[in-house]
């Protein structure tokens, strides 16, 4: 099939879960023989964009459209004027829409794939059916943030309500919507009033990847992805460093928390690192990944990557939701600071536990996330909507 893939950010470099998900899906679809053209906005030096296009050309024909970020107040005004949620306005890039329209006018495609809710307005395709893949239920994330924030809660609640209406209409408008978990698929059906085709297709992920080349200091070394460009990440950093980590340090005086990509902190036992060029650098031999998200939807690609790279995981129930994982089998669950400290202390005191968690996680990758099978399921969705159109 010929697929026009429209995204809100380029898949390369795969420095976060959303980019990595795109990259693995493109790789799986290309491996199955599908032809893909990718359109995504991108920022940065020209040499970085050229390298990204060169890397992506292995799996697709990339069109990285340079974008300039508008002031936040300008996007707030645009959101009010256009009567669209702020996050939709923020990701609207006219140059991307023009490139999509030009490609549709000059070539034939079987389907347009919109990666994330924010990409949908730029994927308008006329007679070509549009499949929307939601990496999470966006309105639920905003509602969750409103419940956690005090000062900005009224605006967040208002925005969550606007986004819920917009998201429900978007799911009804798409020829089909793909969710990454069965729970998210059911939530999206409810948002759309039960009037939409919503499918559950898991995230593709290989069962085995190489870990980082070097170990990290600490006994144990605890790693946390701390990109502060996303509000739920900022919330997890503040909570874990402020409340959970002091308890963990009391139980494990030699432990070191390695915070990658977050705001630097002077807290005891915390080492701050810049965002990695490639996510592999974080998954060091002998390390433990913590995922303390308190507001989450979709699935955490970093948990899948930890299993593939041989690193055990301690996560909140919110972070592990949608993976079908069981506490004590594929990972350890922790709801509060005391539970995180206890879970982290178990791993060095029970030497067989970490390898057992990793092996069970890899078994889950083989059974539910095999890239070839996932590509087949996604292609089946494309074929159904193409035949209906």
Secondary structure, 3 states (H helix, E strand, C coil): CEEEEEECCCCCCCCCHHHHHHHHHHHHHHHCCCEEEEEEEECCCHHHHHHHHHHHCCCCEEEEEECCCCCHHHHHHHHHHHCCCHHHHHCCCHHHHHHHHHHHHHCCCCEEEEECHHHHHHHCCCCCCEEEEECCCHHHHHHHHHHHCCCCHHHHHHHHHHHHHHHHHHHHHCCEEEECCHHHHHHHHHHCCCCCCEEECCCCCCCCCCCCCCCCCCCCEEEEECCCCCHHHHHHHHHHHHHHHHHHHHHCCCCEEEEECCCCCCCCCEEEECCCCCHHHHCCCCEEEEECCCCCCCCCHHHHHHHHCCCEEEECHHHHCCCCCCECCCEEECCCHHHHHHHHHHHHHCHHHHHHHHHHHHHHHHHHCCHHHHHHHHHHHHHHHHHHC
